[in-house]
Amino acid sequence: MNSTATSASFETQRQLREAQAIAAELMARRALRDVYFWMTRCTKTLDEQDIENPYKPFPQDQYIRHVIDSLRNEPVWNMMKSRTMLMTWIVCAYCAHTAFNRPATGVLFYSQDEDRSVHCVNCVKTLWENSLPSLKHYWKLAKPLPKQPYNRLDMANNSWFLGIPGQNPDKIRSFHPTIVAIDEAAFVERYEEAYNIAVATRCPQIISWSSANEGHFDEIFRSSMPDDWPDYSESEQLADVPV
């Protein structure tokens, strides 16, 4: 290959790298505004049961859009779920995207046992770690991921995520969270007390989701009346994040 051809090849490669960098930045900027786009195109979940391909993006299913829309618009949000809905991952992604973009957002994951609440924190860590490298430029950590506590994630923008077990609902008062997210709420023995404490602390958003079980959480659904799905506007679906 002569020198002219070699120079042309290097120039082509340089232009390709520049185009790829621009494409990645455009994807990152859209992901900052559009949580669904980030979930389905710019990060990955972890499926421990899939040995060959454990890391994968969220499926591009319409119901996920509806769930995210309702989470963005409802200060109190309850969902009865099945395992195949990926509801824990969806809620964790919503909380993560909110706190990554909005400074000083505190997310308290609360469940009956520590393993489940810490699992939610680990979901957030996985979603951050598998995000586009260009997104990590905007979503900086307070310290490297390996040095973060096992049950907590702290961001450079002063947002934080913490997982605590549900045996003592009074702990909610100590953290003044922006979001209280209660996983498997129907199995939390003192769920009603935890919810009331979250309300008393004026927590801006309370999220509860669970598979079916008898108790106060189940009673909420038994006493509910069917209603049409709200018509959320496009402006409400997108975060007002400057880029």
C-alpha positions, 0 to 999 in steps of 0.5 A: 500500500502506497503512502497516499492510500495509507493516509486515506485509510487513516483519515477514514478511520479518524472520521469513523471514530469522530462519527461514532463519538458524535453518535454516542454523545447524541444518544447520551443527550437523549438518554438524559431527557428520556428515561425509556430511551436510556433503559432500552438503548443505553444501559443493561440489566443483570439476569443472574439466571442467564449464564450465557448472556446475563447483561441485556437492555430492557425490552422495548415493550409499551407497558414499560412506557406506561409504567414510567409515565405513571411513576413520573406523574403520581406522588403515591404509586402502587403496583401489584406485579408478577415476576415477568414484568421486571417491575423491580428493575423498572422502578430502580431505573426510574429512581436512578434516572431521577436521582442521576439527573436531579441533585440532592435526590435521596432514594430510600429502598425499603423491604422486609429484609436487608437482602431485598433492599440492598438488591435494589441498590445493586440494581442501580449500581448495575444500571450506572455501570452499564450505561454509555461511557459518555453518560458517566461524564454527566452522572459522576459518582462521589467515589469509585464504585468498588469503594461505595458501601454495599448498601449505598450509592452516593453521586457527585451531585449529592444524590444518594441511594440506600437500602434498609430492612423493614423491621423498624419503620422509624428509620425512615424518619432519619434519612429525609428521602425524596423517594421511598421505594418499598419492594415486595410491600405485601410481605412487609409486616409493618407496611402500613406503619412505614407508609404512614411515617413516609407521609408524615415526613412529607416524602415527595414520592412513595412507591410500592410494588409487590407480588400478591399476598394478604395484608394492608397492601392487598387491601388497597387494591381490593378497595380500589375502583377501576379508572381510565389510564391518564392521558399524560402529556409529552412535556410530563414524560420528559425530564427538564434536564439541561444539556 
